[in-house]
Amino acid sequence: MKQLIAVLFVMLSIGGAFAQQATPAPATSSEAVDRLIVVLEDPVLREQLLEHLRSTPADATTAPATAEETDSGGSTGLVGALYRWSDDFVSSLPTATFGVPIDRKLAQAGTQISSRVQSGVSSGQLLQFVGWALPGLVIVAGIGIGIRRVTRGLVQPTKPVRKRKFAMGMMLKVVLAAAAVLVVAVLASLLPVPKVASTSFTSLAVGVLLAMLTADLATSALSGFGSVRSVRLIRYGQRRFYPWWLTIASFATFAALSADPTLRQVLGWSAADFAGLILNCIAALIMLAFVSRHRIALGRLIFGAAARAPDSDNPLRNATRQLARHWHLVAYGFLILSIFSLLAGQRDNDVMSQMLWSFAVVLVGMVSFAVLHRVTTPRSPRYRYERFTLRQILAAKILKMIRVGADLLILFAMAITIAGIWGFNIWGWLVSDGQIVTGPVLAAATVVAVAWLIWVTLDAWIATTLAPPSTGGRAAARRSSRLQTLLPLMRNGVLILLVVLGGIAVLANIGVDVTPLIAGAGVFGLALSFGSQQLVQDVITGFFILAEDTIAVGDTISTGDRTGVVESLSLRSMRLRDSDGALHSIPFSTVKALKNSSRNFGVLRPRFTVPSGIDPLAVIDEMRTAATELRADPKFAKAITSDMHDLGIDEINAGSVVVSGSLRTSPVRQPEIARAFNGRMLAGLAEKGIRL
């Protein structure tokens, strides 16, 4: 659905301005004559044309641009091009519909109608024509109603459809209508009235019969759905749709009759042009209201249950399902586009055929979307905890970028094709005058694509690096905690850098002068650096602490006045949880020295005071025995990495000596091992009768 809205948005945004810039199609001889008549009938326009012809030299078409014209368009880039484009569009908008100012066209139409009405009333021909033509048109309408009633039984919806009976009924409608047209034309030619009056009446009568026949055929054609749709739904559509279709067909038919030379001569060229424009716009608005009022019934008749169909591997089914759900939005866009094309001067506007072709283009585009997404969808992991490699992640990201580019290309092709159907040669404009717009847009898109590629490469590398390591161990956990601290900081920094540089490059490519922006950013950065010296000091100190791997999340450290476990790190501060459960936030600039107890190994140094009456060697032996037993305990076997060493007497005091030793342990396990060691020492000394 996003693609459909994008197509309509592109066409509606480009169509108006392009209608003035694109090279117009060669006008037919009748259109050229019409425009010449309008100019010659208007004294002001005629005088302007003569002055222009007198003042224009023979080689004026090849004269170079003046300095003023060059200066007025001196701005470069996309912004300057859009400014000149919008200025030209606004200045030429009043002449878009008829090729001349619309107020003059309206004045011409009013003059023509008033003069013809006054002339007809004064001569009595107008009242005479109305007196016999109006009853004649009522009789013609009655003939159309009679044809519909006579053939109603042959085109009733049945299940299954009786094809021969249905085809005979449709053919009979056309034959009877053609016969009625022939009879009306013959009778009108035999009437004792002027030829212009009989010809005008014949055109109006044919219009009435044609409008009624079109609405009748469209309503009867619903019976052909009898084999695939419910009869009740078809009867509902035939009963409710006929008034709408008759109204739309009437306005569209009489809008087409406004191009009839006889009627244009009777009404006036400008009046006929205005009548055709107004009738076409009214027909499109009524069609818009009809689609809005009966979108559910129309959707069920056209698509059936496709809107409720589940997702499928068939691209055509998926495209049909999406179109069945949102077809009315596409129809709104096409109807609005038809009104817009009428106001832009596209007078030969066959709304129904253009809408059918446009829907076909949309369906083909949606099938292309479905096929493309089916082919380029990456495979899902075979196992729940399967890890993708960096190459696989990059391939998936690049494939996604290619898919987005292909989507945009399909949208562009759809917009070009649909705009061509509605009379706008966008491609011709893009390869000529539009290069000043497409060039900066493509350059900006290239900048965005390169920045996005750099970002996804870095993001994929960080994602694979931060994934849980396949091998455990303290070293792997410490490495993982360090990377989890540094890599997100680097990712955020690179993201900010890419956004800033990419934004400046995009603005420069579209024609915005970025020199004041860069200068302002420099001044702002200088002011910020002066006002946040402490913050800068925190950041610089934190960067070196993290880069040197001094601490990591989970380490037990001491900053001198605070001791605890590191819970989180940023580029400015760290958060420390002490033994009481309090959380400390410490800026890096306040840290002068760090004591990290979680790196490599720890050392337990037991010390005991031995009274003078006890042999210190017995205590030393017991220390060695307690360490050996503790190391043999499975609970502490991996935590104690050496035997008791450096045993001896450290101090000799009056009445006592101090003995100590050294035991290497795992980091931060010293308190736990010390408590177990002291318990064994107390039990061993008690067995020997030694009391310290």
Secondary structure by P-SEA (a helix, b strand, c coil): caaaaaaaaaaaaaaaaaaaccccccccaaaaaaaaaaaaacaaaaaaaaaaaaacccccccccccaaaaaaaccccaaaaaaaaaaaaaaacccccccccaaaaaaaaaaaaaaaaaaaaaaaaaaaaaacaaaaaaaaaaaaaaaaaaaccccccccccaaaaaaaaaaaaaaaaaaaaaaaaaaaaaccccaaaaaaaaaaaaaaaaaaaaaaaaaaacccccccccaaaaaaaaacaaaaaaaaaaaaaaaaacccaaaaaaacaaaaaaaaaaaaaaaaaaaaaaaaacaaaaaaaaccccccccccccaaaaaaaaaaacaaaaaaaaaaaaaaaaaacccccaaaaaaaaaaaaaaaaaaaaaaaaaaacccccccccccccaaaaaaaaaaaaaaaaaaaaaaaaaaaaaaaaaccaaaaaaacccccaaaaaaaaaaaaaaaaaaaaaaaaaaaaaacccccccaaaaaaaaaaaacaaaaaaaaaaaaaaaaaaaaaaaacccaaaaaaaaaaaaaaaaaacaaaaaaaaaaaaaaaaccccccbbbbccccbbbbccccccbbbbbccccbbbbbbcccccbbbbccccbbbbbbbbbbcccccaaaaaaaaaaaaaaaaaccccccccccccccccccccccccccccccccccccaaaaaaaaaaaaaaaaaaaacccc
